[in-house]
Amino acid sequence: DKRLNYWYVDLDKKTPVKVDTDMYTDPAHSLQMVWSPDSRWIAYTKQLKSHLHAVFAYSLEQTKSFQLTDGMSDALYPAFDKDGKYLYFTASTDAALNTGWLDMTSLERPVTRNAYVIVLKKDLPSPLAPESDEEKAKEAEKGGKDQKGEADKDKEKGKSKEEKPVNVEIDLEGIGQRILALPVPARNYDGLLAGKAGVLFLGEAPPVDPIDFDEGGPATKIHKFDLKTRKTEQILDGVTSFDVSFSGEKMLYARQNQWFITPAEKPAEGPPQPGQGGPLRLDSMEIYVDPRAEWKHMYDQVWRDERDFLYDPGLHGLNLEAVKRKYEPFLDNIATRDDLNYLFTEMLGNITIGHMFVGGGDVPEPKRVKTGLLGADYSVENGRYRFTHVYDGENWNPKLRAPLTQPGVNVHAGDYLLAVNGREVRPPADVYSFFEETAGKQVVLKVGARPDGSGSREVIVVPVDDESSLRNYAWIEGNRRKVDELTGGRVAYVYLPDTYAGGYTNF
């Protein structure tokens, strides 16, 4: 819950039972609780005073938690094996330098994790015991009814054994000596799920690189590990989220804003087709909604959240109920979700607190014409458009590519824009209308130093779809030069766009 308590609910008794309480909300708190196959245990991770995580097991019968890992590593993603003999998890011994998330230097600390297995009972053999290197003798094939009868008996015996309910027992004494490293390469694992007995699925995130944060970074790879063969193979790539069914038979995963259901152990190779593990057809699902009823409920819920969970019990001295009544009449005039977000922004501003953000919801995106931009300012002079400023960039940096300063283009302030792709450019036509649907495409410009076109030349450029980064860069460089000039080079100017990944990358 909001106070970092872990709960489970007994549906027969209809009472919540508290399992434990986590210690910190940072780094981003994530709930990781998993049931044992017999529902008698809950495995979970919890932060210690060191900010590293340890794996715990809660016994429903004893109503008590037990720490299973020693806290000397950052242990995450516990998962019970389907036969109840083992508990898997990942752990990192290089994550500590990454836990200081408010210190930007933690961003450059790559994290790797290994996969481990806990043998839960002390009388169970190691699943990784050395295997005999002797060749196994092949059994002679025998025919006849006797053999068929024996096979049928074995089949029935196996079936009854298969249906035997799992009973999970954990011997806590000496459990630290029953934690084994799985033969899985160390990677930046950000998830572990159990499939069928002896099968694991591990999500591999890319190494942390601050420069990737703007784009959200590359997506996850899914690896399958088989305890029987002791081999690992990559089965999926480009995944943003995944889960495995309780039976371990199926996998649900997301890729490029689509959802897929596929056999867990062997997803389809190549793009799966509809009906064969292909993308789920969710766009045809429709439900009836009453937006105004939803908005009223959301309005009330926002104030409940602030009343119950704001860090300051005194609510910054604000009479929350009075402010709620003040803004409530505006609900009657709301027509879109954008309106509701605007109302939330206005009313929550009364709390006067930082890092309170409003967003989300189904906000229709109007169809827009993608206009190409040259990274320049214009004026109207002598019946023509004239470049008054051409923005420099860093043409080696894809994010700061300046179309007009590319090698061989050499367009300067004072030049006239005479034509675009053979179309003459003159006011009062909007200069940007000549660049509709040209972003990222080659465009032929006719430019010259004179408005009559004499001495003009043609150049090929590729407009960008956003020139705000070029304008921001020009502002930064202008400030740097000004500080350098005014102080005779004794003072440096450093620009940080934010206090997280972007700022660290710029620094």
N, C-alpha and C positions, 0 to 999 in steps of 0.2 A: 504494500500500500504506500501512500505518500510519506509515511513515517519509516519506510524501509523494513516493515515487518513482513515476514513470510507466513502465509496462512494456508490451511486446507479446510475444506468444508465436508463434513459427514452428511450426506444427503438424507440418510435415514433420521438422524438426530436433528438435522437442520441447524447445526451449530458450527461456527467457525472455530478452529483450533490454531493457536499461534505456534509456529515451528521455531522461529528464530528472528533475530533483528540484525540487519546488516549495519556496518559501522560508518561508512562514508557514502556520499552521493557522487564523489569524484574519484577517478574519471567516470564518465557517463555510467550511471548505475544500470545494470542489466540483470533481470531476474533469470536465474538458471536453476530450475527445480525439475527433477524427473522422478517418476514412479518406478519402483522395482516391478518386475513382471507379476508378482503376487500381491502387489499393492500394500505390503506391510512395511515398506521402507520408502523414504524420500531422500534422494541424493541431491545436494545443492552446493553452491559455492558461496563463500562469504569472505569479505575483506577483513584482514587482520590489522593490527595497529601499524604495521609496516606498509600498509596499502597494497600488499600482495594478497592474492586469494588462496584459500585452502578449500579442499573438498571435505564436506561433512555428510554424515548419514543420520537421518532422523528415524527412530523406531516408533511406529504408531502404538505398538504394544507397551513399550516402556515409557512412552511420551518423553523421550530424551534424545539429544543430539550427541554425536561422537565425531571428533575430528579425525579424518583418515590420513591426510597428508601433513607433513611437518611444518609447512609454512616457509620453508627455505627457498621455494620457487613459487611462481605465479601459476596456480593450478586452475584450470577452467574446463567447461564443457563436459561434465560427468554424464555417463550413459551406461545403463545396465545392459549386459548381454542378455539376449532373449532366453537363454537357458538358466539365468540366475546365478551362474557360477562366478562371473567376473563383473568388475566395474571399470570402465574405460574413462580416461580423461586426458587432457593435454596439459603440459607444464612448460614454463620458460624460466631459464636462469639468467636471461639478459633483459628482462622486462622492467627491472627496477628503475633504470635510468629513464624509462619512458613514462613512468607513473606521475612525474611532476608536470602535469599537463598545463599548468599556468606558467611554467617556465618554458619559453619558446625553444630553448636548446633541446628539450626532450623530443622535439619533432624529428630531429635527425638521427635518433637512436633506433636503428632497425631491431625488430623483435622476431625471434624465431621460437617455435614451440616443437616439442617432441610429443609423441603419443605414448601412453603408458596403460598398463592393465594391472588391476588389483585382484589377486586371487582371494576370494572372500572367505573360504574355509581353509583351515590349516591342514586338513587331511587331503586336500585336492592336489594333484600333481601340477607341475608348471606346464602351462600351455606352450611354452617355448623350450621345453626340455630337448636336449640333443637327440636327433633322429639317427637311427642305425644307418650306416652306409652300405649295409649288405643288401643285395638285390632280393626283393621279395619273391618267393616261389609262387608260380602260377598254379592255382588249383586245377586238378584234372577235371575235365568236363565229363560228367556222368549223366547218362540218360535214364529213362525208366520212370515208372509211376512213383517209386519210393522217393526219388529225388524231387519230383514235382510236389509230392505231399509235404516233404520237409520244407520246401521253398514256401509253400502256402502257409505252413505253420510259422515260419520265420517272419513272413509278411504280416500275419495277424499279430505276432508278438511285437514286431516293430511298431505296428499301428497303435497297440495298447500302450506301449512305452511312450509313443509320441503324444498321446492324449493325456498322459499323467500330468497332473497340475504341478507347476513349478513352485518350489518352496525355497525362498531365499534366506540363507543364514549367513551372518557375518561374525566371524571370530575376531574380536578386536585385539586380543593379545598377540603381539608380534606382527601386527598387520603391516607395519612399515617394511618388514623384511620380505613381504609378499607383493611388493610393488615392482613390476618388471617393465623395462623399456621395450616397446615394440619395434621391430625392424622396419621402421618407417622413416624416410628422410626428414630431417629438420626443416620446417618451413614456417611461414607466418600463418598458421592455422587460425581461422576465425569461427570455427564451428566443428562439432563432432556429433554424429548421430549413429545409433546402432541399427543395423538391418536385421537379417536373419541371424541365427546363432553363429557367432564367430566372424561376422562381417561388420566392418566399420565403414562409414563415409565421412571423409574429412574435407572441409572447405578451406582452400588456400587463398588467402588474400595476397596482393602484391606487397613487396616491402614498402614501408612507409616512405613516401617522398612528398615533401610539402608542395612541390610545384604541381603535383597532380590533384591537389585538393579542390581547385576550382572546377575541375571536370568530374569530381567524385572519384577519380582514380579508376584504374582498370578493374574489371569484374573478377569474380571468384572462379577458381577451378575446383572441380570435385574429384577427389581421389577415393578409390575403393581399396580397402585392405581386407584380405582374407586370412584369418588366423590359421586355417588348415594348411594353405599353401605357403603362408608367410610372404606373400607377394602383394605389391601395391601397383595399381594402374590408374591412370587418369581416365575418367569416363565422361566428363562434361567440362565445358569451358564457357566463359562469358555469362555466368550465372550471377544473379543479384540476390537470390533467396532460394532456400530449398528445405524440404522436410520429407520425412520417411514415414510411411504408414505404420501403425502399431504392429502389423504382421510382418513388416520388413519386406513385403512383396513389391510395393509401389513407391515411387518417388514423385513428389510435386515440386516443381521448380519454376522460377521466373527468369525470363531472358528477354531483354528489349521490350519491356512492357507487355509481354505475353506470358500466359501460364501454361504449363505442360504437365501431364501425368504420364508416366512411363514406367516400365519394369525397372525396379531399383538397381538390380545388379548388372543390367546390360541395356542402357538406354539406346534408342535407335541411332544408328550412324547417319550423319547428314541431317538435313532439315526434316523432322518427322511430319507426317501428313495427318490431317484431321481424321480422327477415328483410329489412328495407329500411333498414339502418343503425341499427336500434333497439337497445335495451340487450341486451348479450350475456347469454344465459341461463346463468349460472355456478353458480346454486344447485343445479342437478341434477348437477353434477360431484362425484363421490365418490372418495376414495382410502382404502385401508386403512392405518391407522397403528397403531403400537404405542407408546402414550404412555410407558410405563416405559423402553423402549429410547431414545426421544427424550430423556427427562429425564436418563438416565445420560450420553448423549452431550453434552448441554448442560452438565451438571455438570463434566465433564472439560474442555470447551471454555472455560468461564469461567475456570478456573484456568490454562489455557494462555495465554489472553489477558492475564491479569494478570502471569504470569511473563515473557511476551515483550514486553509493551508498556507496562507501568507506567512513568511518567516517571522513577522512581527505580530504578536497577539494583539497589540494595540492598534494595528492597521494604520500606522502613521498618523494616528489621531483623527482619522476620517470616520464620519458617520456613514457606514456603508449602506445602510437601509435607506437613508435619506437620498444618497446619490442614486441608488437604484430607482427610487420613485421618480426622481427628477428626469431621468433619461427614458423611462418606460414609455411615455406617450409617443416617442418617435418610432416605436415599433409599428404603429398603424400605417406609417407612410413609407415603409421600406418596400422596395420593389425587386431588389436583387440581392444576392449574397455579398456583392461588393458593398452595397449599402450597409448591410449588417456588420461587415468588417470595419467599415468607417465608424459606425456607431460604437463598436467595441473600443476602437482606438481612442475616440474622444472621451468616452466615459472612464476608461481605465487610466487615462492620463491623470485623473484626479488623485490617484494613489501616489504619484510622483516617485517613481522607482525606475531604476535602470534595468535593462535586459528584460523588458516585458514586451513580447512581440505578438502581433495578431496576423493571422493569415489562414490560408486553406479554403476548402469548400469547392463546390462545383461552380467555377467562374467561366462562362463561355468565352472562348478566344475568338475575336472577330478575324475574318480572313484578311490578311495584310499583304500588300504588294511589297516584295523584298527589293528595296532600293539600294543600288550601289553607291558608295561614297568614295570620294577621292582624298579625303583628309585635307580639306582646304576651306578658306573663307573667300566670299565673293563680294564684289560691289558692282553696281550698274554704272558704267561710264561709256560715253561716246556710242550709245546704242548697243553696247555689248556687255557680256559678263566678264569681269576682270578678276584675276586671282589677287587677293589682297594679302593672303598669308597661306603659305604651304607648310604643313606640319611635318617635321622630321620624325622618324621613328628609330627603331633598331632593326634594320632589315634582315639581320641574322636571326631575329626573334620572331617566330610566326605570330605572336600576339601583338607585335608592334610593327607590322609591315605597313610602310607608307607608300601608296601607289605612285605618287608623283616624284619620289626620290629614288626610285629604282635605277640601277645602272642603265644609262642610255636614254632615260626619259628627260630628266633635267628640266622640269617645269619650275619656274620661279615666280615669286610675287611680282606683279606688274604685267605678266603675260595675260593675253586674252584667250578665252575659250571660244573658239569660232564654230566648231562643229563636233558632233558625236555620232559615230558610225554613219557619216555622210549626211546627217541632218543638221542644217544650219541652226545655230543657237542664237536666239535674240530675245530680249525682253519684249513684251511682258510675259512670255511663256516662262513658267517656273523652271529654273535650271535643273532641279532634281527630277523633273518629269522625263528628262532625256536619259535617266539612268535607272528607270524601272526594270526590275528583273535582270540586272546586270551584275549583282554581287557575285564575286568568284568567277566571272566570265571575262574573256578578253574583249576589250573595247578599243576602238580606234578614235583618238582625239586629234582634232586639228587645232593647233595652238600657234600663237604668234605674238610678236612684240607690238604690232600695230592693229588698230581696230578694222582697217580696210582689208586685212588679210594678206597684205604684201609681205613677202619674206616668211610666210608661215611654213609649218612643217607638220607631219603626222607622226604620232607616237602611239604605241600599243601599251595599254595599262590593264590591270585587273583590279577593279574596285573592291573595297571591303564592305561588309555589311554593318559594321559598327566602327565609328572613328573616335568614340569617347576615350579609348585608351591612348590614342595619339594626342588628343587634346590634354589629357591628364599628364602624359609624359612631358609635353611642352611646358606645362605649368611647373612641374617638378624641376626640370632643367633650368627654367627661368629663375626659380628661387635659388637653385644651387649657384648659378652664375652671379646672381645679385649678392649673395652672402660672400662668395669668394672675392668679388670686387670690393665690397665695402670693408672687408676685414684684411685685405691684402693677403689672402690665402691662409690666414691663421685660424679660421673657423670653418669646420666642415658642415655641410647640410646633408642630412640623411632623411629620406622619406620612407615612412612605414604606413601602408594603406590600412593596416589593422594590427591587432595584437595577437594574431594567430599565424596560420600558415602563410598567408599572403605577405604579412609583415616580415616574417622570418626569411622567406625566399628573397624579398627585395633587399633585406639587409645583407 
